[in-house]
Amino acid sequence: MITFIWPWLLVLLPLPWLYRRFRAEQPRQTMKLLMPSAMPMVASGATQRHPQLPHIVLALIWLLLVAALARPQWQGEPIGRPLEGRDLMVAVDLSGSMAQQDMQLNGQMVDRLTIVKHVLKDFIERRQGDRIGLVLFADTAYLQAPLTFDRFTVATFLDEAVLGLVGRQTAIGDAIGVSIKQILNQQSEHRVLVLLTDGDNTSGSLAPEEAVKLAQKHNVTIYTVGVGAEVMTRRSLLGTRNINPSADLNEEALQSIAQATGGQYFRATDGQSLEQIYQTIDALEPTASDETFYRPVIDVFFYPLAAAMALALLLMAWQQVANSRWGNKATDLASRRGR
């Protein structure tokens, strides 16, 4: 549907005709008002075959210019959007230990980051109506994607994350701090952070205890997820032995962070358990069901403006060609009479 920002400007449409009517003694002033350069064509013999064509074209140009001036807009079909969603930040650990291949995906052993990406992308896709942001952290933390309704973009940024991008240590406090800073830029009452890590706080400028105080102050609920298998079999020249690949995971600290902010701590030892964790978070933090509707609006004023310019150029080009032909005919006629 086409609408106009300034529809009252359409009253200018009859202006040239009114001008011509009240200035009947100068009927060609209308032409001068619209396009002075077109007057020579009317005055010459260029319009003998189509005497009304310049007037029609000029009327179309005026119509298009006024339409463009009124700022037409195209309104699309109504799109539903939840009335109130959550501001949900996701913080993902990119430390060196996330390269540990102790998780299974489709029957194959993969590293921890791969399984986190695989399951987390499905979780992001389900969070319709929430603003979602992404923080990546290792030696330090940085904002990869600000809070947005565009879930596809957030999932794409997550998929592009690589290990070693920001170091090999673990700055849990910084990750919480950066996430809270982003959340405070919005005015939502429901503020949630999901933090995934496989280690302990070994880097960063903000201690986890201080970060938790900030979360409590600003009502941010933190769900912490410890990633990594509990048992892993290794083979050596002396035989096989079972080891704990998650020995560096500080579960006590993660439990403390979650409990202090009203969240929960989860342990993900494989892809299936990680999927169950996200389903639990979906249940604890349901998406909004009430919707509000809006129509996407696109400015289209440049279409009539471009059409008016194109017609003006064609009219002037026709003037030049027609006048040139008329001049040649007049010269030939004069030369014949001279003979």
Secondary structure, 3 states (H helix, E strand, C coil): CEEECCHHHHHHCCHHHHHHHHCCCCCCHHHHHHCHHHHHHHHCHHHCCCCCHHHHHHHHHHHHHHHHHCCEEEECCCEEEECCCCEEEEEEECCHHHHCCCEEECCEEECHHHHHHHHHHHHHHHCCCCEEEEEEECCCEEEEEEEECCHHHHHHHHHCCCCECCECCCCHHHHHHHHHHHHCCCCCCCEEEEEEECCCCCCCCCCHHHHHHHHHHCCEEEEEEEECCCCEEEEECCEEEEECCCCCCCHHHHHHHHHHCCCCEEEECCHHHHHHHHHHHHHHCCCCCCEEEECCEEECCHHHHHHHHHHHHHHHHHHHHHHHHHHHHHHHHHHHHHC
